[in-house]
């Protein structure tokens, strides 16, 4: 396990959150889940997660709008999108906004883990 490997998941689908908790937990990562962008923003400074997994379509503020809000607040934590309802425009917008990767649901668990691991290793190297 990598130091400070808390992953913040923002998704309103409880089944997806449970699956991500099981998958990432099997690799020794802790998941902190929020059902909406607004619920995360209300407490974001209290949670030092090194990586955010965002759905594009959320109730209220979308994942793409959250990405923009975080950048505007100088919160540059790496973002990985995972969405079952995204189109090419959403994908392009997310990546142009600095997202590390954009997965379509259902995604390959090993590829997701590898992507997160690379993000965490990169963050660890920047701190060293």
Order of alpha helices (4+ residues) and beta strands (2+ residues): beta-alpha-beta-alpha-beta-alpha-beta-alpha-beta-alpha
